[in-house]
Amino acid sequence: MKPGAVSRAVAALLLLFAIVPAAQAARVVALAPHLAELVCAAGACDQLVGVVEHSDYPERVRALPRVGDAHAANAEAVLALRPDLIVVWEGGTPANTIARLEKLKLRVERIRVRSLDDVGLALLRLGALLGTEDASCAAQKRYADAVDGLRTRYADAVPIDAMYQLEPDPVFTVNRDSPISEAFAVCGARNVFGDYGRIAGPVGRESVIAANPGAIVFGRQDDVEGIRRGWLRFPQMRAVRANNLIAIDADQLARATPRMAQGIAQLCEVLDGARKRLEALR
């Protein structure tokens, strides 16, 4: 069974067996930027009353009250918004923050997004929680169809070794458990740090040089010049020789939301160009 088919089958089961809330939430606080975006994508933007710093998509969430950031939410600020639901990032929102909110008798729901298919499942779960099932199902289908189409299009792409870089110095990257790494696989790329011991963390520059990826991809929202300068000192690297130090829209690729489908499409295009430049070196 294809990944997209698995996603839709699991999604159907999720809707059948999800715990239906006693009362669908009308006042929602999202404690991560991607969660705010998921709530809106699920058709419940009007129900959002609070977000955290860096929540900037869609445009309307920019005007909402901030209650901290994704790593340190202010429980008193959350309480002041009188929410009947708080969505938190499983594996990202600090455990002590969740515990404090629950101690205040606030309703907390953990949303897990660790794979591309999880994005669609999160949409469906939020739709069930927020009473927007029709909108969330439609959003999940659009997203799954877009990702499935990219998987099919690039199924026979020539393999390319690549890495995703998060910081200029020290160099941060992601392993195969990150949706970004899965996006690389959709495009026919192998994450050279797939076996790294953490989902995201620092790697020595020497390790990158030894892995010698054919392309190094990073967000144009990051320190692009700093990242480029860091690698141009090593002209022997394949990515440098082929001019494959590539900046893309990190908001689309790095946030686990339906916009990842657009980010993956962009990633696949730039990796196609990287393949051609590597081939020209031979």
Backbone as JSON, one array per atom type, in Angstrom:
{
  "sequence": "MKPGAVSRAVAALLLLFAIVPAAQAARVVALAPHLAELVCAAGACDQLVGVVEHSDYPERVRALPRVGDAHAANAEAVLALRPDLIVVWEGGTPANTIARLEKLKLRVERIRVRSLDDVGLALLRLGALLGTEDASCAAQKRYADAVDGLRTRYADAVPIDAMYQLEPDPVFTVNRDSPISEAFAVCGARNVFGDYGRIAGPVGRESVIAANPGAIVFGRQDDVEGIRRGWLRFPQMRAVRANNLIAIDADQLARATPRMAQGIAQLCEVLDGARKRLEALR",
  "N": [[0.84, -1.2, 0.0], [0.53, 2.21, -0.82], [2.22, 5.12, 0.68], [0.45, 7.36, 0.9], [-2.02, 6.12, 0.7], [-2.0, 4.62, 3.02], [-2.04, 6.71, 4.82], [-4.61, 7.8, 4.39], [-6.22, 5.63, 5.11], [-5.59, 5.29, 7.81], [-6.41, 7.76, 8.67], [-9.17, 7.59, 8.32], [-9.81, 5.68, 10.27], [-9.03, 7.11, 12.49], [-10.95, 9.14, 12.6], [-13.19, 7.61, 13.13], [-12.7, 6.49, 15.62], [-11.71, 8.42, 17.29], [-11.49, 10.29, 20.35], [-14.3, 11.98, 21.2], [-14.82, 15.27, 22.12], [-16.41, 16.47, 25.12], [-17.5, 18.99, 24.91], [-17.2, 20.98, 22.12], [-14.35, 22.93, 21.43], [-14.35, 26.44, 21.82], [-12.7, 28.54, 22.4], [-9.43, 28.77, 21.83], [-6.02, 28.16, 22.54], [-2.86, 28.08, 21.07], [0.22, 26.56, 21.44], [2.52, 26.64, 19.83], [4.04, 27.8, 16.8], [3.48, 26.23, 14.49], [1.27, 24.83, 15.33], [-0.72, 26.77, 15.62], [-1.02, 27.41, 12.93], [-1.93, 24.93, 11.97], [-4.4, 24.74, 13.31], [-5.78, 26.8, 12.03], [-5.69, 25.84, 9.39], [-7.29, 23.66, 9.69], [-9.72, 24.81, 9.72], [-10.52, 26.42, 11.84], [-9.72, 28.99, 12.57], [-11.05, 31.22, 13.58], [-11.54, 30.49, 16.14], [-9.24, 30.65, 17.57], [-7.62, 32.23, 20.24], [-5.26, 32.89, 21.38], [-1.69, 32.78, 20.92], [1.79, 31.86, 20.4], [5.07, 33.47, 20.33], [6.45, 34.17, 17.08], [4.4, 33.05, 15.68], [2.98, 33.45, 12.71], [1.49, 32.88, 10.5], [-1.63, 31.89, 9.19], [-1.95, 35.35, 8.05], [-3.77, 36.58, 9.8], [-3.29, 35.59, 12.38], [-1.26, 37.05, 13.42], [-2.14, 39.23, 14.85], [-3.08, 38.27, 17.24], [-3.09, 37.8, 20.85], [0.06, 37.21, 22.5], [1.45, 34.55, 24.39], [3.9, 33.88, 25.34], [6.67, 31.87, 24.25], [7.44, 29.05, 22.08], [8.86, 27.49, 23.8], [8.6, 28.41, 26.37], [5.92, 29.1, 27.81], [3.66, 31.44, 29.33], [1.84, 30.71, 32.0], [-0.05, 32.19, 33.45], [-0.75, 34.19, 31.64], [-1.94, 32.63, 29.7], [-4.13, 31.64, 31.15], [-5.56, 33.98, 31.55], [-6.79, 34.39, 29.14], [-8.97, 32.82, 29.12], [-9.27, 30.15, 28.0], [-10.89, 27.26, 26.52], [-9.6, 25.17, 25.49], [-6.29, 24.07, 25.09], [-3.79, 23.61, 22.82], [-0.91, 21.7, 22.58], [2.5, 21.06, 21.74], [3.5, 17.93, 21.25], [6.4, 16.55, 22.46], [7.74, 18.87, 22.04], [6.69, 21.19, 23.44], [7.58, 22.15, 26.68], [7.61, 19.75, 29.35], [7.13, 20.64, 31.96], [5.68, 22.96, 31.55], [3.3, 21.98, 30.43], [2.42, 20.42, 32.6], [1.94, 22.41, 34.53], [-0.15, 23.86, 33.37], [-2.13, 21.91, 33.29], [-2.42, 21.5, 36.01], [-3.72, 23.8, 36.68], [-6.2, 23.14, 35.96], [-6.83, 23.38, 33.31], [-7.82, 22.47, 30.03], [-5.85, 20.39, 28.15], [-4.51, 19.39, 25.07], [-2.42, 17.18, 23.42], [-0.55, 17.42, 20.49], [0.9, 15.52, 18.08], [3.42, 15.64, 15.7], [5.45, 14.07, 13.73], [6.03, 13.04, 11.31], [5.45, 13.12, 7.74], [2.88, 12.13, 7.13], [1.71, 12.49, 9.6], [0.95, 15.15, 9.64], [-1.48, 15.33, 8.22], [-3.03, 13.69, 9.87], [-3.03, 15.2, 12.21], [-4.53, 17.41, 11.38], [-7.05, 16.21, 11.05], [-7.59, 15.35, 13.64], [-7.68, 17.79, 15.03], [-9.85, 18.94, 13.72], [-11.91, 17.29, 14.69], [-11.82, 17.92, 17.39], [-12.46, 20.62, 17.35], [-14.81, 20.94, 16.04], [-14.88, 21.22, 13.27], [-15.01, 19.35, 11.19], [-15.58, 18.89, 8.4], [-14.08, 20.86, 7.03], [-11.51, 20.22, 7.92], [-11.17, 17.62, 6.97], [-11.23, 18.08, 4.21], [-8.94, 19.66, 3.95], [-6.98, 17.85, 4.76], [-7.15, 15.94, 2.72], [-6.41, 17.44, 0.43], [-3.76, 18.01, 1.1], [-2.62, 15.39, 1.42], [-2.98, 14.38, -1.18], [-1.35, 16.11, -2.64], [1.22, 15.55, -1.61], [1.41, 12.81, -2.22], [1.39, 12.99, -5.0], [3.87, 14.19, -5.47], [5.57, 12.22, -4.49], [5.13, 10.22, -6.39], [5.97, 11.52, -8.73], [8.72, 11.89, -8.33], [9.71, 9.39, -7.91], [11.53, 7.9, -9.4], [13.79, 9.42, -9.43], [17.23, 10.37, -9.82], [19.39, 9.33, -7.28], [20.6, 11.54, -4.69], [23.01, 12.7, -2.42], [22.45, 14.61, 0.46], [22.13, 17.35, 2.84], [20.35, 19.0, 5.5], [20.67, 22.18, 6.82], [20.56, 24.0, 9.85], [21.72, 26.01, 11.44], [24.45, 28.39, 11.28], [26.92, 28.23, 12.77], [27.55, 26.7, 15.73], [27.16, 24.02, 13.33], [23.95, 22.89, 12.77], [21.75, 20.13, 12.28], [19.34, 17.7, 10.98], [17.94, 14.43, 11.73], [16.77, 11.25, 10.4], [14.28, 11.06, 11.58], [13.01, 13.45, 11.39], [10.46, 15.37, 9.78], [11.52, 16.89, 7.71], [13.68, 15.43, 6.76], [12.28, 13.27, 5.75], [10.99, 14.59, 3.71], [13.16, 15.1, 2.05], [13.6, 12.46, 1.19], [11.29, 11.99, -0.33], [11.93, 13.52, -2.53], [13.93, 12.06, -3.66], [16.38, 12.21, -2.39], [19.12, 11.45, -0.21], [19.5, 11.74, 3.19], [22.43, 12.61, 4.6], [22.94, 12.61, 7.26], [21.12, 10.92, 8.4], [21.33, 8.89, 10.31], [22.02, 10.19, 12.59], [22.11, 10.76, 16.12], [20.11, 12.31, 17.36], [16.95, 13.99, 16.86], [17.31, 16.59, 16.03], [20.23, 18.54, 16.06], [23.66, 19.59, 16.92], [26.37, 19.14, 14.63], [29.75, 18.32, 13.97], [31.82, 20.37, 11.9], [33.77, 18.98, 10.6], [32.63, 16.47, 10.37], [30.66, 16.9, 8.48], [32.22, 17.56, 6.27], [33.49, 15.12, 5.92], [31.28, 13.5, 5.26], [30.57, 14.7, 2.9], [28.31, 15.86, 1.3], [26.3, 16.18, -1.69], [24.68, 18.34, -1.9], [23.81, 21.12, 0.12], [21.26, 22.26, 2.0], [19.33, 25.01, 3.19], [17.46, 27.39, 5.18], [16.16, 30.39, 3.79], [15.44, 32.24, 5.59], [17.26, 32.07, 7.56], [20.71, 32.67, 8.61], [21.92, 33.26, 5.86], [24.22, 34.22, 4.47], [26.19, 33.76, 6.39], [26.12, 30.96, 6.58], [26.85, 30.25, 3.96], [29.44, 31.41, 3.81], [30.73, 29.84, 5.69], [31.05, 27.38, 4.38], [32.31, 27.93, 1.96], [34.95, 28.06, 2.48], [35.91, 25.6, 2.05], [36.64, 24.43, -0.64], [36.96, 21.96, -1.81], [34.79, 20.38, -1.3], [31.94, 18.62, -2.55], [29.41, 19.88, -2.7], [30.12, 22.55, -2.63], [31.8, 22.83, -4.87], [29.96, 22.34, -6.89], [28.29, 24.45, -6.67], [26.11, 24.12, -4.97], [24.97, 25.16, -2.6], [22.18, 25.83, -1.11], [19.46, 27.96, -0.67], [16.19, 27.92, 0.64], [12.61, 28.41, 1.16], [12.19, 28.3, 4.41], [10.01, 28.38, 6.16], [7.94, 27.1, 4.85], [8.91, 24.5, 4.56], [10.02, 23.68, 7.04], [8.09, 23.91, 9.01], [5.66, 21.85, 10.33], [3.07, 21.59, 8.69], [0.22, 21.9, 6.42], [1.42, 23.45, 4.43], [3.81, 22.28, 3.97], [3.68, 20.65, 1.76], [3.96, 22.43, -0.39], [6.51, 23.32, 0.24], [8.0, 20.97, -0.07], [7.69, 20.55, -2.8], [9.14, 22.74, -3.79], [11.65, 22.08, -2.74], [12.19, 19.67, -4.13], [12.46, 20.66, -6.72], [14.76, 22.33, -6.53], [16.64, 20.43, -5.83], [16.67, 18.89, -8.11], [17.94, 20.65, -9.85], [20.38, 20.7, -8.52], [21.3, 18.09, -8.95], [21.82, 18.16, -11.69], [23.93, 20.02, -11.81], [25.87, 18.66, -10.38], [26.28, 16.48, -12.06], [27.42, 17.78, -14.2], [29.95, 18.21, -13.28], [31.3, 15.88, -13.63]],
  "CA": [[0.0, 0.0, 0.0], [1.31, 3.43, -0.92], [2.15, 5.93, 1.9], [-0.75, 8.18, 0.95], [-3.16, 5.25, 0.97], [-1.91, 4.33, 4.45], [-2.48, 7.92, 5.52], [-6.06, 7.95, 4.32], [-6.83, 4.56, 5.87], [-5.43, 5.63, 9.23], [-7.25, 8.94, 8.93], [-10.56, 7.16, 8.47], [-9.92, 5.05, 11.58], [-8.92, 8.16, 13.5], [-12.24, 9.82, 12.71], [-14.16, 6.7, 13.69], [-12.41, 6.11, 17.0], [-11.18, 9.54, 18.08], [-12.28, 10.68, 21.51], [-15.07, 13.18, 20.89], [-14.86, 16.09, 23.31], [-17.72, 16.72, 25.7], [-17.95, 20.24, 24.28], [-16.18, 21.41, 21.17], [-13.7, 24.13, 21.94], [-14.65, 27.71, 21.16], [-11.6, 29.46, 22.68], [-8.28, 27.89, 21.71], [-4.67, 28.72, 22.58], [-1.91, 27.17, 20.41], [1.52, 26.85, 22.03], [3.63, 26.54, 18.87], [3.6, 28.43, 15.54], [2.88, 25.29, 13.53], [-0.04, 24.44, 15.84], [-1.64, 27.84, 15.23], [-1.27, 27.24, 11.5], [-2.76, 23.74, 11.8], [-5.76, 25.07, 13.74], [-6.4, 27.57, 10.95], [-5.86, 24.96, 8.23], [-8.41, 22.77, 10.01], [-10.96, 25.58, 9.59], [-10.94, 26.97, 13.14], [-8.95, 30.19, 12.89], [-11.89, 32.13, 14.37], [-11.59, 30.02, 17.52], [-7.96, 30.95, 18.21], [-7.6, 33.45, 21.04], [-3.9, 33.16, 21.83], [-0.62, 32.04, 20.26], [3.12, 32.17, 20.93], [5.93, 34.23, 19.43], [6.79, 33.61, 15.76], [3.19, 32.62, 14.98], [2.83, 34.52, 11.71], [0.75, 32.42, 9.33], [-1.9, 32.95, 8.22], [-1.73, 36.73, 8.49], [-4.67, 36.99, 10.88], [-2.83, 35.21, 13.72], [-0.27, 38.02, 13.9], [-2.78, 40.2, 15.75], [-3.55, 37.61, 18.45], [-2.21, 37.92, 22.02], [1.16, 36.26, 22.69], [1.51, 34.06, 25.77], [5.24, 33.35, 25.51], [7.15, 31.26, 23.01], [7.2, 27.61, 22.02], [9.63, 26.81, 24.84], [8.33, 28.96, 27.69], [4.63, 29.79, 27.84], [3.29, 32.05, 30.59], [0.58, 30.08, 32.38], [-1.0, 33.22, 33.87], [-1.24, 34.84, 30.42], [-2.87, 31.68, 29.09], [-5.34, 31.6, 31.97], [-6.29, 35.24, 31.37], [-7.54, 34.33, 27.88], [-10.14, 31.96, 29.39], [-9.42, 29.13, 26.94], [-11.46, 25.96, 26.88], [-8.69, 24.16, 24.95], [-4.92, 24.48, 24.79], [-3.1, 22.58, 22.05], [0.53, 21.76, 22.84], [3.35, 20.31, 20.82], [4.07, 16.74, 21.9], [7.82, 16.43, 22.18], [8.32, 20.2, 21.91], [6.29, 21.99, 24.59], [8.2, 21.58, 27.89], [6.72, 18.97, 30.21], [6.71, 21.41, 33.13], [4.63, 23.88, 31.1], [2.07, 21.19, 30.32], [2.0, 20.04, 33.95], [1.41, 23.58, 35.22], [-1.45, 24.17, 32.77], [-3.07, 20.89, 33.74], [-2.65, 21.74, 37.43], [-4.68, 24.9, 36.73], [-7.46, 22.55, 35.5], [-7.07, 23.74, 31.92], [-7.85, 21.31, 29.15], [-4.68, 20.37, 27.28], [-4.44, 18.29, 24.1], [-1.1, 17.06, 22.82], [-0.58, 17.15, 19.05], [2.17, 14.95, 17.67], [3.71, 15.68, 14.26], [6.83, 13.64, 13.54], [6.19, 12.52, 9.95], [4.6, 13.81, 6.77], [1.51, 11.68, 7.31], [1.18, 13.04, 10.85], [0.34, 16.46, 9.38], [-2.87, 15.08, 7.89], [-3.72, 13.17, 11.04], [-3.23, 16.33, 13.12], [-5.67, 18.18, 10.86], [-8.29, 15.5, 11.34], [-7.83, 15.37, 15.09], [-8.1, 19.15, 15.4], [-11.21, 19.11, 13.22], [-12.82, 16.62, 15.61], [-11.82, 18.68, 18.65], [-12.94, 21.98, 17.18], [-16.09, 20.97, 15.34], [-14.7, 21.65, 11.87], [-14.62, 18.1, 10.52], [-15.62, 18.99, 6.94], [-12.93, 21.65, 6.58], [-10.25, 19.51, 8.21], [-11.08, 16.48, 6.03], [-10.87, 18.61, 2.9], [-7.54, 20.09, 4.01], [-6.16, 16.64, 4.82], [-7.13, 15.32, 1.39], [-5.57, 18.26, -0.46], [-2.37, 17.83, 1.49], [-2.19, 14.03, 1.09], [-2.91, 14.24, -2.64], [-0.18, 16.85, -3.12], [2.44, 14.8, -1.25], [1.4, 11.58, -3.03], [1.78, 13.35, -6.36], [5.32, 14.42, -5.48], [6.21, 10.91, -4.33], [5.06, 9.54, -7.69], [6.76, 12.26, -9.72], [10.17, 11.77, -8.11], [10.01, 8.01, -7.5], [12.68, 7.38, -10.15], [14.84, 10.45, -9.49], [18.6, 9.92, -9.54], [19.69, 9.63, -5.87], [21.58, 12.57, -4.38], [23.31, 12.86, -0.99], [22.22, 16.0, 0.84], [21.87, 17.6, 4.26], [19.63, 20.24, 5.81], [21.41, 22.91, 7.85], [19.71, 24.9, 10.61], [22.48, 27.11, 12.02], [25.76, 28.5, 10.62], [28.05, 27.82, 13.6], [27.82, 25.37, 15.18], [26.27, 23.51, 12.3], [22.87, 22.04, 13.24], [21.07, 19.4, 11.22], [18.25, 16.82, 11.42], [18.1, 13.04, 11.34], [15.68, 10.7, 9.59], [13.0, 11.17, 12.27], [12.43, 14.75, 11.11], [9.71, 15.45, 8.52], [12.37, 17.46, 6.66], [14.42, 14.31, 6.18], [11.31, 12.52, 4.94], [10.79, 15.39, 2.5], [14.31, 14.79, 1.2], [13.39, 11.15, 0.59], [10.28, 12.16, -1.38], [12.61, 14.11, -3.69], [15.0, 11.19, -4.12], [17.64, 12.58, -1.76], [19.48, 10.72, 1.0], [20.02, 12.58, 4.25], [23.71, 12.03, 5.01], [22.93, 12.5, 8.72], [19.92, 10.18, 8.79], [21.61, 8.06, 11.49], [22.42, 11.03, 13.72], [21.44, 10.28, 17.32], [19.02, 13.17, 17.82], [16.13, 14.47, 15.74], [17.99, 17.81, 15.57], [21.33, 18.87, 16.95], [24.89, 20.05, 16.28], [27.34, 18.19, 14.09], [31.02, 18.98, 13.69], [32.06, 20.69, 10.49], [34.59, 17.89, 10.05], [31.73, 15.37, 10.02], [30.01, 17.26, 7.22], [33.24, 17.44, 5.22], [33.7, 13.68, 5.69], [30.1, 12.99, 4.57], [30.7, 15.29, 1.57], [27.04, 15.84, 0.57], [26.26, 16.85, -2.98], [23.92, 19.58, -1.74], [23.52, 21.57, 1.47], [20.04, 23.07, 1.89], [19.07, 25.75, 4.41], [16.37, 28.34, 5.04], [16.55, 31.76, 3.46], [15.17, 33.04, 6.77], [18.41, 31.93, 8.45], [21.89, 33.48, 8.27], [22.34, 32.68, 4.59], [25.61, 34.58, 4.18], [27.04, 33.06, 7.34], [26.19, 29.54, 6.19], [27.66, 30.15, 2.73], [30.85, 31.68, 4.13], [31.28, 28.71, 6.42], [31.4, 26.28, 3.49], [33.17, 28.36, 0.85], [36.35, 27.84, 2.9], [36.25, 24.2, 1.75], [36.29, 24.3, -2.07], [37.04, 20.57, -2.25], [33.51, 19.71, -1.07], [31.12, 18.52, -3.76], [28.35, 20.9, -2.69], [30.73, 23.85, -2.94], [32.27, 22.78, -6.26], [28.81, 22.36, -7.8], [27.44, 25.61, -6.33], [24.89, 23.54, -4.43], [24.61, 25.69, -1.29], [20.87, 26.23, -1.62], [18.51, 28.55, 0.27], [14.78, 27.76, 0.29], [11.67, 28.98, 2.13], [12.16, 27.39, 5.55], [8.69, 28.34, 6.78], [7.12, 26.1, 4.18], [9.46, 23.15, 4.72], [10.4, 23.33, 8.4], [6.91, 23.86, 9.86], [4.88, 20.67, 10.01], [1.73, 22.05, 8.36], [-0.06, 21.58, 5.02], [2.32, 24.15, 3.51], [4.96, 21.43, 3.67], [3.56, 20.14, 0.39], [4.6, 23.44, -1.24], [7.94, 23.32, 0.53], [8.61, 19.78, -0.69], [7.74, 20.8, -4.25], [10.27, 23.62, -4.03], [12.86, 21.3, -2.45], [12.44, 18.74, -5.24], [12.94, 21.44, -7.87], [16.15, 22.77, -6.36], [17.5, 19.25, -5.84], [16.82, 18.53, -9.52], [19.02, 21.51, -10.35], [21.64, 20.26, -7.9], [21.73, 16.9, -9.65], [22.39, 18.54, -13.0], [25.23, 20.65, -11.6], [26.82, 17.6, -10.0], [26.57, 15.7, -13.26], [28.31, 18.57, -15.05], [31.31, 18.13, -12.74], [31.93, 14.59, -13.95]],
  "C": [[0.87, 1.24, 0.0], [1.18, 4.25, 0.36], [0.89, 6.75, 2.0], [-1.99, 7.36, 1.25], [-3.19, 4.87, 2.45], [-2.45, 5.51, 5.24], [-3.98, 8.03, 5.53], [-6.78, 6.86, 5.11], [-6.76, 4.85, 7.37], [-6.31, 6.81, 9.59], [-8.7, 8.53, 9.14], [-10.77, 6.51, 9.83], [-9.89, 6.09, 12.69], [-10.26, 8.85, 13.7], [-13.28, 8.92, 13.36], [-13.97, 6.51, 15.19], [-11.83, 7.23, 17.84], [-12.1, 9.83, 19.26], [-12.99, 11.98, 21.19], [-15.19, 14.0, 22.16], [-16.29, 16.3, 23.8], [-18.32, 18.0, 25.12], [-16.85, 20.71, 23.35], [-15.67, 22.79, 21.54], [-14.03, 25.36, 21.12], [-13.53, 28.73, 21.36], [-10.32, 28.62, 22.82], [-6.98, 28.69, 21.8], [-3.73, 27.67, 22.0], [-0.5, 27.53, 20.86], [2.7, 26.51, 21.12], [3.15, 27.17, 17.56], [2.94, 27.45, 14.59], [1.5, 24.82, 14.01], [-1.09, 25.5, 15.52], [-2.02, 27.7, 13.76], [-2.15, 26.03, 11.23], [-4.2, 24.0, 12.21], [-6.48, 25.83, 12.63], [-6.65, 26.7, 9.72], [-7.02, 24.0, 8.43], [-9.75, 23.5, 10.0], [-11.42, 26.26, 10.85], [-10.16, 28.22, 13.53], [-9.74, 31.15, 13.78], [-11.92, 31.73, 15.84], [-10.27, 30.25, 18.27], [-8.05, 32.26, 18.98], [-6.2, 33.8, 21.55], [-2.9, 32.26, 21.15], [0.69, 32.38, 20.95], [3.91, 32.97, 19.9], [6.25, 33.43, 18.18], [5.59, 32.96, 15.07], [2.83, 33.73, 14.0], [2.08, 34.09, 10.46], [-0.46, 31.62, 9.79], [-1.83, 34.33, 8.86], [-2.57, 37.09, 9.71], [-4.17, 36.61, 12.27], [-1.81, 36.19, 14.28], [-0.85, 38.98, 14.93], [-3.21, 39.58, 17.08], [-2.58, 37.81, 19.62], [-1.16, 36.83, 22.08], [1.23, 35.84, 24.15], [2.89, 33.46, 26.08], [5.78, 32.88, 24.19], [6.98, 29.75, 23.1], [7.9, 26.85, 23.14], [9.32, 27.3, 26.25], [7.04, 29.77, 27.66], [4.34, 30.3, 29.24], [1.89, 31.54, 30.97], [-0.47, 31.11, 32.78], [-1.6, 33.93, 32.65], [-2.22, 33.93, 29.69], [-4.2, 31.7, 29.83], [-6.2, 32.84, 31.74], [-7.14, 35.24, 30.1], [-8.78, 33.44, 27.98], [-10.33, 30.88, 28.3], [-10.19, 27.92, 27.44], [-10.66, 24.82, 26.24], [-7.33, 24.78, 24.69], [-4.28, 23.33, 24.02], [-1.6, 22.79, 22.22], [1.24, 20.8, 21.9], [3.97, 19.13, 21.56], [5.52, 16.57, 21.48], [8.51, 17.78, 22.05], [7.98, 21.12, 23.07], [6.87, 21.37, 25.85], [7.19, 20.87, 28.79], [6.25, 19.77, 31.42], [5.64, 22.44, 32.78], [3.29, 23.16, 31.02], [1.52, 20.85, 31.71], [1.36, 21.22, 34.68], [0.02, 23.94, 34.69], [-2.5, 23.17, 33.23], [-3.4, 21.06, 35.23], [-3.67, 22.86, 37.64], [-6.06, 24.45, 36.23], [-7.84, 23.01, 34.1], [-7.02, 22.48, 31.07], [-6.71, 21.39, 28.13], [-4.75, 19.16, 26.36], [-3.09, 18.32, 23.42], [-1.24, 16.69, 21.35], [0.81, 16.71, 18.62], [2.32, 15.05, 16.15], [5.19, 15.33, 14.09], [7.07, 13.07, 12.14], [5.28, 13.31, 9.03], [3.14, 13.4, 6.92], [0.88, 12.23, 8.58], [0.52, 14.4, 10.66], [-1.15, 16.28, 9.09], [-3.66, 14.56, 9.08], [-3.98, 14.27, 12.07], [-4.4, 17.19, 12.67], [-6.99, 17.52, 11.23], [-8.6, 15.52, 12.84], [-8.31, 16.75, 15.55], [-9.52, 19.42, 14.91], [-12.23, 18.48, 14.15], [-12.93, 17.39, 16.93], [-12.54, 20.01, 18.53], [-14.26, 22.08, 16.43], [-16.02, 21.42, 13.9], [-14.3, 20.45, 11.0], [-14.59, 18.23, 9.0], [-14.4, 19.74, 6.41], [-11.63, 20.9, 6.79], [-10.07, 18.31, 7.28], [-10.67, 16.96, 4.64], [-9.41, 19.04, 2.87], [-6.61, 18.89, 4.03], [-6.05, 15.99, 3.45], [-6.27, 16.11, 0.41], [-4.1, 18.03, -0.17], [-1.86, 16.44, 1.08], [-2.04, 13.83, -0.41], [-1.67, 14.94, -3.19], [1.1, 16.09, -2.82], [2.53, 13.51, -2.05], [1.85, 11.87, -4.46], [3.28, 13.58, -6.48], [6.08, 13.1, -5.33], [6.24, 10.17, -5.67], [5.99, 10.2, -8.7], [8.25, 12.01, -9.58], [10.59, 10.37, -7.69], [11.26, 7.47, -8.18], [13.8, 8.41, -10.29], [16.21, 9.85, -9.16], [18.93, 10.29, -8.09], [20.75, 10.72, -5.73], [21.77, 12.63, -2.87], [23.17, 14.33, -0.62], [22.1, 16.11, 2.36], [21.07, 18.89, 4.39], [20.34, 20.9, 6.98], [20.5, 23.95, 8.5], [20.45, 26.12, 11.14], [23.85, 27.18, 11.35], [26.92, 27.96, 11.46], [27.65, 27.86, 15.07], [26.76, 24.93, 14.18], [25.23, 22.59, 12.96], [22.22, 21.35, 12.05], [19.99, 18.52, 11.81], [18.54, 15.39, 10.99], [16.85, 12.54, 10.62], [14.33, 10.77, 10.28], [12.32, 12.52, 12.02], [11.61, 14.69, 9.82], [10.53, 16.05, 7.39], [13.16, 16.36, 5.97], [13.52, 13.46, 5.3], [11.01, 13.25, 3.64], [11.93, 15.17, 1.52], [14.08, 13.47, 0.46], [12.35, 11.2, -0.52], [10.94, 12.64, -2.67], [13.75, 13.25, -4.22], [16.35, 11.52, -3.54], [17.86, 11.74, -0.5], [20.07, 11.69, 2.01], [21.3, 11.95, 4.79], [23.82, 11.91, 6.53], [21.65, 11.8, 9.22], [20.12, 9.37, 10.06], [22.06, 8.87, 12.7], [21.55, 10.69, 14.93], [20.29, 11.1, 17.85], [18.24, 13.67, 16.62], [16.7, 15.76, 15.17], [19.09, 18.14, 16.56], [22.58, 19.26, 16.19], [25.72, 18.89, 15.75], [28.62, 18.96, 13.79], [31.18, 19.25, 12.2], [32.88, 19.59, 9.82], [33.71, 16.72, 9.62], [31.02, 15.65, 8.69], [30.99, 17.11, 6.06], [33.47, 15.97, 4.88], [32.5, 13.08, 4.94], [30.03, 13.49, 3.14], [29.39, 15.25, 0.77], [27.13, 16.58, -0.76], [25.48, 18.15, -2.95], [23.73, 19.86, -0.25], [22.38, 22.58, 1.35], [19.79, 23.75, 3.23], [17.99, 26.79, 4.13], [16.86, 29.72, 4.69], [16.21, 32.71, 4.6], [16.32, 32.99, 7.77], [19.55, 32.84, 8.0], [22.52, 32.91, 6.99], [23.81, 32.97, 4.31], [26.57, 33.88, 5.12], [27.2, 31.59, 6.99], [27.06, 29.39, 4.95], [29.14, 30.37, 3.03], [31.5, 30.49, 4.82], [31.74, 27.58, 5.52], [32.32, 26.68, 2.34], [34.65, 28.24, 1.2], [36.82, 26.43, 2.55], [35.88, 23.89, 0.29], [36.35, 22.86, -2.58], [35.71, 19.83, -2.09], [32.65, 19.72, -2.34], [30.05, 19.6, -3.82], [28.9, 22.27, -3.05], [31.16, 23.89, -4.4], [31.12, 22.91, -7.24], [27.9, 23.57, -7.57], [26.08, 25.15, -5.82], [24.7, 23.89, -2.95], [23.3, 26.44, -1.5], [19.97, 26.75, -0.51], [17.09, 28.37, -0.25], [13.91, 28.41, 1.36], [11.51, 28.01, 3.29], [10.79, 27.31, 6.2], [7.8, 27.29, 6.15], [7.61, 24.69, 4.45], [9.63, 22.75, 6.18], [9.21, 23.29, 9.36], [6.02, 22.71, 9.41], [3.41, 21.05, 9.85], [1.45, 21.67, 6.91], [0.84, 22.31, 4.03], [3.58, 23.34, 3.22], [4.9, 20.88, 2.26], [4.18, 21.12, -0.6], [6.1, 23.45, -1.02], [8.65, 22.13, -0.1], [8.72, 19.97, -2.19], [8.93, 21.69, -4.59], [11.59, 22.88, -3.8], [13.2, 20.37, -3.61], [12.98, 19.47, -6.46], [14.4, 21.83, -7.71], [17.1, 21.58, -6.33], [17.68, 18.71, -7.26], [17.94, 19.36, -10.15], [20.36, 21.1, -9.8], [22.18, 19.01, -8.59], [22.42, 17.24, -10.98], [23.76, 19.19, -12.84], [26.28, 19.64, -11.17], [27.23, 16.78, -11.22], [27.54, 16.45, -14.16], [29.75, 18.54, -14.57], [32.04, 16.87, -13.19], [32.63, 14.64, -15.3]]
}
